[in-house]
């Protein structure tokens, strides 16, 4: 395997500056690789002394920039500016240089060293750290106040960046506090941030926001998070504005676990004490929380709460998205008027997402006449404006790129087929990728087991190293560089970033084809479905590990593996076999087949079961019979919702590749509804 990572002499020479020697390949100097791995472990445990001791021995290694980064990062708080500048100069142009610059800018911001921050920030290439961005906006405001229009621009960007941060951070909180102090942001803006943080269950971020406009109320945040019901039921609450704002936070917190109880509180005590905007927000949260109870609560009940909102523009895009989802499953037929109302109230960015473009088009088609009456004196019948808008929306997204893009194709009467391959990469294009310093160093890191570091450097090299990232042809060449080295996750992710040219062989590779196809067909399972799931689960990384303990190509949990092995009679199975390729495929496909059979052959529900366990889709299927696309969009967990859609989209594309025939995503989706009473009871032992 390691031989696949060998770099040619010319690539090796290009890997780093001529003054620094370079290892030829992972494993070529196993002692050097062992040293790098030991330094990585020392960095993770914060052992500054060990890092300093080992760093001189890393000189000349292919991953020397990583070793130097770890050593300096571990003691950055105590380093002086000259040491930082020496590092930035020595490793100029590298990911590690800009990564350390990012870390240094954060430290300068925390120290309020605005002069040094302003001097260094223009060199920051990645530009993807929101906290650094907030510091930069604050520095711009402090150093060049400018016109009212300029201050308003800065304040709006601070607000947008701050609102997008789930967790508390110093940069955006400090910048927002400054904008409030100069009256460029309002107290209402700050309370909105506190509400967003409350919804996200981030009490520290709530306290930080409240401290800006109502320091005396900060202590109440802990109380309302501990017991919102007790907090709201108290009779001694003063009715000062700040306290009523805090009451809105408590109602939002309560709605997370008891939406109906929060609604009762609104009706009996708090609704008339809040402002119209606050009431709308709280009703939006109550509607959202009710809408997420798929299978237990009809969509019409959530719509009832959303109907209490007097001004939909007061709601966030997330709330409006859940209003639309509730409207889609409001009964035997979607409430298309509510679908349109919710989508039209979204921000332009949200409305343009494929999800909402598709459902708006469906709503328009469902509610609009097919034709318009003939114009006076012409006798000519024309397509209605609503239908024309719907078709334009579908055409704007229709492609094989994803779930809703594929559904849009089918709405337009087309099927999913394999697109023509782009022109072959030229020798020069391949050479450009082969000589790319960052790609080589990333591949080396991945090869010796430093996958997180390698992935970060790879992504930087393709996305951020130059403005706008690599162009389509460069991305195809970089993807092929990864494919040739069987770094399948980088192969896929890099190829997916092309905008105009699409190479399905890169985007949908089929490693281990003989094993996957033979095993799948042997248990009457569609190989395309298996490949669609593996692509989403592990990107074909055989030693993949999830945060909850799932392992291998098909990300099997140890307990599930043991249960499945016993179920299928796999003798002598032990947990350490999970990462064996063939064993992992055997167990993963067996479990998928068992889940599929248990859920009536529904690929959508079986994918949800694979991701979230079978108990949840068994509950989520209750209610009216739904178009499975509507059911999938209503899955309450964002991770599982995204997973189901991607697995089914992947499956359809793999089927087109494997069969060579046009495919239908709609046919694979079908419908989802309650279990047929005539069918066998569900297997309650299925983990």
C-alpha positions in Angstrom: 0.0 0.0 0.0 2.7 2.5 0.9 4.3 2.1 -2.5 1.3 3.9 -3.9 2.5 7.0 -2.1 5.9 7.1 -3.6 6.8 10.6 -4.9 9.0 11.0 -8.0 12.3 12.7 -7.6 11.0 15.9 -9.1 8.0 15.9 -6.7 10.2 15.2 -3.7 12.5 18.1 -4.7 9.5 20.4 -4.9 8.0 19.4 -1.6 9.8 22.0 0.4 12.5 24.6 0.0 15.8 23.5 -1.4 17.5 24.2 2.0 15.4 21.5 3.6 16.0 17.8 2.8 12.9 15.7 2.2 11.9 12.1 2.8 10.9 10.4 -0.4 7.8 8.6 0.9 5.9 7.5 4.0 7.8 4.6 5.4 11.0 5.4 3.6 12.3 6.7 6.9 10.3 4.8 9.5 12.3 6.3 12.4 11.4 9.8 11.1 7.8 8.9 10.7 7.7 7.4 14.2 9.2 10.7 15.5 6.5 12.7 13.8 3.8 10.5 15.3 5.4 10.8 18.8 5.4 14.6 18.4 1.7 14.5 17.4 0.9 12.6 20.6 3.0 15.0 22.7 1.0 17.9 21.1 -2.3 16.4 21.9 -1.4 16.0 25.6 0.2 19.5 25.7 3.7 18.2 26.5 5.7 21.3 25.5 9.0 20.0 26.9 8.8 16.8 24.8 8.0 18.7 21.7 10.9 21.1 22.2 13.2 18.0 22.7 12.1 16.2 19.6 11.8 19.2 17.2 15.5 19.3 16.1 15.3 15.6 15.0 12.4 16.4 12.7 14.4 18.8 10.5 14.3 17.7 6.9 11.3 15.4 7.3 8.5 15.8 4.8 6.2 16.7 7.7 8.7 19.1 9.4 6.2 22.0 9.0 3.7 20.1 11.1 6.3 19.3 13.8 7.3 22.9 14.0 3.7 24.0 14.1 2.9 21.7 17.0 5.9 22.9 19.0 5.2 26.6 18.6 1.4 26.3 18.9 1.8 24.4 22.2 3.6 27.4 23.7 2.1 30.2 21.6 0.8 32.1 24.6 4.3 32.5 25.9 6.0 33.1 22.5 7.2 36.5 21.3 6.3 38.2 18.1 9.7 37.6 16.5 9.4 33.8 17.0 6.1 33.9 15.3 7.4 35.9 12.4 10.4 33.6 12.0 8.0 30.6 11.7 5.8 32.5 9.2 8.8 33.3 7.1 10.4 29.8 7.3 7.2 28.1 6.2 5.8 30.8 4.0 3.1 29.6 1.6 2.2 26.5 3.6 -0.9 25.5 5.4 1.0 25.5 8.7 2.0 29.1 8.2 -1.6 30.3 7.7 -2.8 28.0 10.5 -0.4 29.5 12.9 -1.3 33.0 11.7 -4.9 32.2 12.5 -4.0 31.1 16.0 -1.8 34.2 16.5 -4.5 36.5 15.3 -6.9 35.0 17.8 -4.4 35.6 20.6 -3.7 39.2 19.5 -7.4 39.8 19.5 -7.8 38.4 23.0 -4.9 40.6 24.1 -6.5 43.6 22.4 -3.3 44.2 20.6 -5.1 45.9 17.7 -2.0 47.4 16.1 -0.3 44.0 15.7 -3.6 42.4 14.6 -4.1 45.1 11.9 -0.5 44.5 10.6 -0.9 40.7 10.4 -4.5 40.2 9.3 -4.0 41.3 5.6 -1.7 38.2 5.2 -4.4 35.8 6.4 -5.3 33.7 3.4 -7.8 31.2 4.8 -10.2 33.9 6.0 -12.6 31.2 7.3 -12.4 31.9 11.0 -15.5 33.8 12.1 -14.0 35.0 15.4 -11.0 36.4 13.5 -13.4 38.1 11.1 -15.2 39.7 14.0 -11.9 41.0 15.5 -11.0 42.3 12.0 -14.3 44.2 11.8 -13.8 45.6 15.2 -10.3 46.8 14.3 -11.6 48.4 11.2 -14.3 50.2 13.2 -11.8 51.4 15.8 -9.1 52.6 13.4 -11.3 54.0 10.6 -14.7 54.9 11.9 -15.6 56.4 8.5 -19.1 57.4 7.4 -22.4 56.3 8.9 -22.9 54.0 5.9 -19.5 52.3 6.6 -20.4 51.9 10.3 -23.7 50.4 9.3 -22.0 47.9 6.9 -19.5 46.8 9.6 -22.3 46.4 12.2 -24.4 44.3 9.8 -21.5 42.0 9.1 -20.7 41.7 12.8 -24.4 40.9 13.5 -24.5 38.2 10.7 -21.2 36.6 11.8 -22.2 36.7 15.5 -25.6 35.2 14.8 -24.0 32.4 12.8 -21.7 31.4 15.8 -23.3 28.6 17.9 -20.8 28.8 20.7 -19.6 31.8 22.7 -16.5 33.5 21.5 -14.6 36.6 22.5 -14.2 38.2 19.1 -17.9 38.5 18.0 -19.1 39.2 21.5 -16.6 42.1 21.9 -17.4 43.4 18.4 -21.1 43.3 19.1 -20.6 45.1 22.4 -18.8 47.8 20.6 -21.5 48.2 18.0 -24.1 48.4 20.7 -22.1 51.1 22.5 -21.9 53.2 19.3 -25.6 52.6 18.6 -24.8 50.7 15.4 -26.6 47.6 16.8 -29.6 47.8 19.0 -30.6 46.0 22.2 -33.2 44.1 20.2 -30.3 42.7 18.0 -28.6 41.4 21.2 -31.8 39.8 22.5 -32.2 38.1 19.2 -28.7 36.6 19.6 -29.6 35.5 23.1 -32.8 33.7 21.7 -30.7 32.0 19.0 -28.3 30.8 21.6 -31.1 29.6 23.9 -32.6 27.5 21.0 -29.1 26.0 20.4 -28.7 25.2 24.2 -25.6 27.4 24.6 -26.0 29.0 28.0 -22.6 30.7 28.0 -23.4 32.4 24.7 -26.7 33.5 26.2 -25.0 35.0 29.3 -22.5 36.8 27.1 -25.2 38.4 25.0 -27.4 39.3 28.0 -24.4 40.9 29.7 -24.1 43.5 26.9 -27.6 44.9 27.4 -28.7 43.8 30.9 -25.9 42.8 33.2 -28.2 42.6 36.1 -30.1 39.8 34.4 -27.1 37.5 33.7 -27.8 35.5 36.9 -31.3 34.7 35.7 -30.0 32.8 32.7 -28.7 30.0 34.9 -32.1 29.8 36.6 -34.1 29.7 33.4 -31.8 27.0 31.9 -32.1 24.9 35.1 -35.9 25.0 35.3 -37.8 27.2 32.8 -41.2 26.0 34.1 -40.3 27.0 37.7 -38.9 30.3 36.4 -42.0 31.2 34.4 -44.4 30.1 37.1 -43.1 32.5 39.6 -45.3 35.4 40.6 -42.6 37.8 41.7 -41.1 38.5 38.3 -40.7 42.2 37.8 -42.1 43.5 34.5 -39.2 45.6 33.5 -38.2 45.2 29.9 -35.1 43.2 30.5 -37.0 40.7 32.7 -39.7 40.3 30.0 -36.9 39.6 27.5 -35.6 37.0 29.8 -39.1 35.5 30.1 -39.0 35.0 26.3 -35.8 33.1 26.7 -37.4 30.9 29.3 -40.3 30.2 27.0 -38.0 29.2 24.3 -36.1 26.9 26.7 -39.3 25.4 27.9 -40.5 24.8 24.3 -37.5 22.5 23.7 -39.0 19.8 26.0 -42.7 20.9 26.3 -44.0 22.9 23.4 -47.6 22.5 24.4 -46.8 23.7 28.0 -45.0 26.7 26.5 -48.0 27.5 24.4 -50.2 27.3 27.5 -47.8 29.7 29.3 -48.1 32.1 26.3 -51.9 32.0 26.4 -52.4 32.3 30.2 -49.6 34.5 31.4 -46.9 35.8 29.1 -48.2 36.4 25.6 -49.6 39.8 26.3 -46.5 40.9 28.2 -44.2 40.4 25.2 -43.7 42.7 22.2 -45.3 41.6 18.9 -41.8 40.5 17.6 -41.1 38.6 20.7 -44.5 36.8 20.6 -43.9 35.9 17.0 -40.5 34.5 17.7 -41.7 32.4 20.7 -44.7 31.0 18.7 -42.2 30.2 15.8 -40.1 28.2 18.2 -43.2 26.4 19.6 -44.3 25.6 16.1 -40.8 24.4 15.2 -40.5 22.1 18.2 -44.0 20.7 17.5 -43.2 20.1 13.9 -40.1 18.0 14.8 -42.3 15.4 16.5 -42.7 13.4 13.4 -45.0 10.4 13.7 -46.5 11.6 17.1 -48.0 14.9 16.2 -49.7 15.8 12.9 -48.3 18.6 10.9 -51.6 20.4 11.2 -51.0 20.9 14.9 -47.7 22.6 14.3 -49.3 24.8 11.6 -51.8 25.8 14.3 -49.0 27.2 16.4 -47.4 28.9 13.3 -50.8 30.5 12.6 -50.4 32.5 15.8 -47.5 34.4 14.1 -48.7 37.7 12.9 -45.6 38.6 10.8 -43.6 35.7 9.3 -40.6 38.0 8.6 -40.0 37.9 12.4 -39.1 34.2 12.1 -35.7 32.7 11.3 -35.2 30.7 8.2 -34.9 27.6 10.5 -38.4 28.2 11.9 -39.8 28.9 8.5 -38.2 25.7 7.2 -40.1 23.7 9.9 -43.3 25.5 9.0 -42.9 24.3 5.4 -42.1 20.8 6.6 -45.2 20.7 8.8 -47.3 22.0 5.8 -46.0 19.2 3.6 -47.3 16.6 6.0 -50.4 18.5 7.1 -52.7 15.6 6.0 -53.3 13.3 3.1 -52.4 16.2 0.8 -49.8 19.0 1.6 -51.1 22.4 2.6 -49.5 24.0 -0.5 -50.6 27.5 0.4 -48.7 27.3 3.7 -45.7 25.8 1.9 -45.6 28.9 -0.4 -46.2 31.3 2.5 -43.3 29.9 4.5 -40.8 29.7 1.6 -41.7 33.2 0.4 -40.9 34.6 3.9 -37.4 33.1 3.9 -34.3 35.1 3.2 -33.2 35.2 -0.4 -30.2 32.9 0.4 -32.5 30.3 2.0 -35.1 30.5 -0.8 -32.4 29.7 -3.4 -31.3 26.5 -1.7 -32.3 23.4 -3.8 -34.5 22.2 -1.0 -36.8 25.2 -1.0 -36.6 25.8 -4.7 -37.9 22.3 -5.3 -40.7 22.5 -2.8 -41.8 26.0 -4.0 -41.9 24.7 -7.6 -44.0 21.7 -6.4 -46.4 24.1 -4.5 -46.7 26.4 -7.5 -47.5 23.4 -9.8 -50.0 22.1 -7.4 -51.9 25.4 -7.0 -51.5 27.1 -10.4 -53.7 26.5 -13.5 -51.8 24.8 -16.3 -52.6 27.6 -18.7 -53.6 31.3 -18.7 -56.8 32.4 -20.5 -56.2 33.7 -24.0 -55.4 37.4 -24.4 -58.3 39.4 -25.7 -58.6 39.1 -29.4 -55.8 36.6 -29.8 -57.2 33.2 -29.0 -53.7 32.1 -27.9 -53.5 30.1 -24.7 -50.3 30.5 -22.8 -48.7 28.8 -19.8 -49.7 30.4 -16.6 -47.2 32.7 -14.8 -47.1 30.4 -11.8 -46.4 27.3 -13.8 -43.7 29.2 -15.7 -42.1 30.2 -12.4 -42.2 26.6 -11.2 -40.6 25.3 -14.3 -37.9 27.9 -14.2 -37.2 27.0 -10.5 -36.9 23.3 -11.5 -34.6 24.0 -14.4 -32.4 26.2 -12.2 -31.5 23.2 -10.0 -32.1 20.1 -12.2 -29.0 17.9 -12.4 -27.6 14.7 -11.0 -25.7 16.5 -8.2 -28.0 15.8 -5.3 -31.3 14.7 -3.9 -33.5 17.6 -4.9 -31.6 18.2 -8.1 -32.4 14.7 -9.1 -36.1 15.1 -8.1 -36.2 18.3 -10.2 -34.9 16.4 -13.2 -37.7 13.9 -12.8 -40.3 16.7 -12.4 -39.1 17.9 -15.8 -39.7 14.5 -17.3 -36.1 13.3 -17.3 -34.2 10.4 -15.6 -30.9 10.2 -13.8 -28.1 9.2 -16.2 -24.4 9.2 -16.1 -23.0 12.5 -17.5 -20.4 12.5 -20.2 -16.9 12.4 -18.8 -14.9 15.6 -19.1 -11.9 15.7 -21.5 -9.0 13.6 -20.3 -6.5 15.3 -18.0 -3.4 16.4 -19.9 0.1 15.5 -18.8 0.6 19.1 -17.7 -2.6 19.1 -15.6 -1.6 15.9 -13.9 1.9 17.2 -13.3 0.5 20.3 -11.6 -1.2 18.2 -9.0 1.7 15.8 -8.7 4.0 18.7 -7.9 1.6 20.5 -5.5 3.5 20.8 -2.2 0.4 20.8 0.0 -1.3 17.8 -1.7 1.9 15.8 -1.4 2.3 16.7 2.3 -1.3 15.9 2.9 -1.1 12.5 1.3 2.0 11.8 3.3 0.3 12.7 6.6 -2.7 10.5 5.8 -0.4 7.6 4.8 1.3 7.5 8.2 -2.0 7.8 10.2 -2.3 11.6 10.6 -5.6 11.7 8.7 -7.1 14.8 10.4 -3.9 16.8 9.7 -3.7 15.5 6.2 -7.4 16.3 5.5 -7.0 19.9 6.8 -4.0 20.5 4.6 -5.6 18.9 1.6 -8.7 21.1 1.9 -6.5 24.2 2.4 -4.5 23.3 -0.7 -7.6 22.8 -2.9 -10.0 25.4 -1.4 -8.1 28.2 0.3 -4.5 28.4 -0.7 -5.3 30.8 -3.6 -8.3 33.1 -3.9 -11.4 31.2 -5.1 -9.6 27.8 -4.7 -8.6 25.6 -7.6 -10.5 25.8 -10.9 -12.4 22.8 -12.3 -9.5 21.3 -14.2 -7.2 21.7 -11.3 -9.8 20.1 -9.0 -10.1 17.1 -11.3 -6.4 16.7 -11.4 -6.1 16.9 -7.6 -9.0 14.4 -7.2 -7.3 12.0 -9.6 -4.1 12.4 -7.6 -6.1 11.2 -4.5 -7.9 8.5 -6.4 -4.6 7.0 -7.7 -3.4 6.8 -4.1 -6.7 5.3 -2.9 -7.4 8.3 -0.7 -11.0 7.9 -1.5 -12.5 10.6 0.8 -10.3 13.3 -0.8 -10.9 11.9 -4.2 -14.7 12.2 -3.8 -14.8 15.5 -1.9 -12.4 17.2 -4.3 -14.2 16.1 -7.4 -17.5 17.2 -5.9 -16.4 20.8 -5.9 -16.2 21.2 -9.6 -18.9 23.5 -10.9 -19.1 22.8 -14.7 -17.3 19.5 -15.3 -18.3 16.3 -13.6 -16.4 13.1 -13.5 -18.6 10.3 -12.1 -15.7 7.8 -11.9 -14.1 10.2 -9.3 -17.3 11.2 -7.5 -18.7 7.7 -7.3 -15.8 5.3 -7.1 -16.4 1.6 -6.4 -13.5 0.1 -4.5 -13.7 -3.6 -3.5 -16.3 -4.0 -6.3 -16.2 -7.8 -6.5 -16.7 -8.2 -2.7 -19.5 -5.6 -2.4 -21.4 -6.8 -5.5 -21.1 -10.5 -4.6 -22.1 -10.1 -1.0 -25.0 -7.8 -1.8 -26.5 -9.9 -4.5 -26.0 -13.0 -2.4 -28.6 -11.6 0.1 -30.8 -9.9 -2.5 -29.6 -6.4 -1.7 -29.1 -3.8 -4.4 -25.3 -3.2 -4.7 -26.0 0.4 -5.6 -27.8 0.9 -2.3 -24.8 -0.6 -0.5 -22.4 1.6 -2.3 -24.6 4.6 -1.7 -24.5 3.9 2.0 -20.8 3.2 2.2 -20.0 6.4 0.3 -21.9 8.4 2.9 -20.8 6.4 6.0 -17.0 6.3 5.5 -16.0 7.5 2.1 -14.4 4.1 1.7 -11.9 4.7 4.6 -11.4 1.2 5.9 -10.1 2.3 9.3 -12.7 5.0 9.8 -13.9 5.6 13.4 -16.9 7.6 14.4 -17.3 9.6 17.6 -19.7 7.0 19.0 -17.5 4.0 18.3 -18.7 2.8 14.8 -15.9 1.3 12.7 -14.8 0.4 9.2 -16.2 0.8 5.7 -19.9 0.4 6.8 -19.4 2.1 10.3 -20.7 -0.8 12.3 -21.1 -0.4 16.1 -19.4 -3.3 18.2 -22.7 -4.3 19.8 -24.5 -4.3 16.5 -21.7 -6.3 14.9 -21.9 -9.0 17.6 -25.7 -9.2 17.3 -25.6 -9.4 13.5 -22.8 -11.9 13.5 -24.9 -14.2 15.7 -28.0 -13.6 13.7 -26.4 -14.7 10.4 -24.4 -17.5 12.0 -20.9 -16.0 11.6 -18.9 -18.4 13.7 -16.0 -17.2 15.8 -16.6 -13.5 15.4 -14.7 -11.1 17.7 -15.0 -7.3 17.9 -11.4 -6.8 16.6 -12.6 -8.2 13.2 -14.9 -5.2 12.6 -12.1 -3.5 10.6 -11.4 -6.5 8.4 -12.7 -5.3 5.0 -14.7 -8.4 4.0 -16.1 -9.0 7.5 -17.2 -5.4 7.8 -19.0 -5.7 4.5 -20.6 -9.0 5.4 -21.9 -7.7 8.7 -22.9 -4.2 7.4 -24.8 -5.6 4.4 -26.5 -8.2 6.6 -27.7 -5.6 9.1 -28.9 -3.3 6.2 -30.9 -6.1 4.7 -32.5 -7.0 8.1 -33.4 -3.3 8.6 -34.8 -3.1 5.1 -36.9 -6.2 5.5 -38.1 -5.0 8.9 -39.3 -1.7 7.4 -41.2 -3.1 4.5 -38.5 -2.6 1.9 -38.4 1.2 2.3 -34.9 2.3 1.4 -35.5 5.7 3.0 -36.6 4.2 6.3 -33.8 1.6 6.3 -31.2 4.3 5.7 -32.7 6.2 8.7 -32.6 3.0 10.8 -28.9 2.5 9.8 -28.1 6.0 11.0 -30.4 6.5 14.0 -31.5 3.0 15.0 -34.7 1.2 13.9 -36.9 2.4 16.7 -37.0 5.9 15.5 -38.2 5.3 11.9 -40.8 2.9 13.3 -42.2 5.9 15.2 -41.6 8.4 12.4 -43.6 6.4 9.9 -46.9 6.8 11.9 -49.4 9.2 10.5 -50.7 9.7 7.0 -49.1 7.9 4.0 -46.5 10.4 2.7 -44.5 10.8 -0.5 -41.1 9.5 0.9 -39.4 12.7 -0.2 -41.8 14.6 2.2 -41.1 12.0 4.9 -37.4 12.3 4.5 -37.5 16.1 4.6 -39.4 15.8 7.9 -36.9 13.6 9.7 -36.3 15.5 13.0 -32.6 15.0 13.3 -30.6 17.1 10.8 -27.8 14.6 10.6 -30.2 11.7 9.8 -32.3 13.9 7.4 -29.2 14.8 5.4 -28.0 11.2 5.6 -31.1 9.7 4.2 -31.3 12.1 1.3 -27.6 11.6 0.4 -27.7 7.8 0.6 -30.7 7.7 -1.7 -29.2 10.2 -4.1 -25.9 8.3 -4.1 -27.8 5.0 -4.7 -29.5 6.4 -7.8 -26.2 7.5 -9.3 -24.5 4.2 -8.5 -27.4 2.4 -10.1 -27.0 4.5 -13.3 -23.3 3.6 -13.3 -23.7 -0.1 -12.6 -26.7 -0.7 -14.9 -25.8 1.7 -17.7 -29.6 2.6 -17.8 -31.6 5.7 -16.8 -32.7 5.6 -13.2 -35.5 7.1 -11.0 -35.0 8.4 -7.5 -38.8 8.8 -7.1 -39.2 5.0 -7.8 -36.7 4.2 -5.1 -38.4 6.5 -2.6 -42.0 5.4 -3.0 -44.2 6.3 0.0 -43.9 5.9 3.7 -46.8 5.2 6.1 -47.9 3.1 9.1 -46.9 -0.5 9.2 -49.5 -2.8 7.5 -51.2 -4.7 10.2 -51.1 -7.8 8.0 -47.3 -7.8 8.1 -45.3 -9.5 10.7 -44.5 -7.6 13.9 -41.3 -5.6 13.9 -38.2 -7.4 15.2 -37.7 -5.6 18.5 -34.3 -7.3 18.9 -32.9 -5.4 15.9 -30.4 -3.0 17.5 
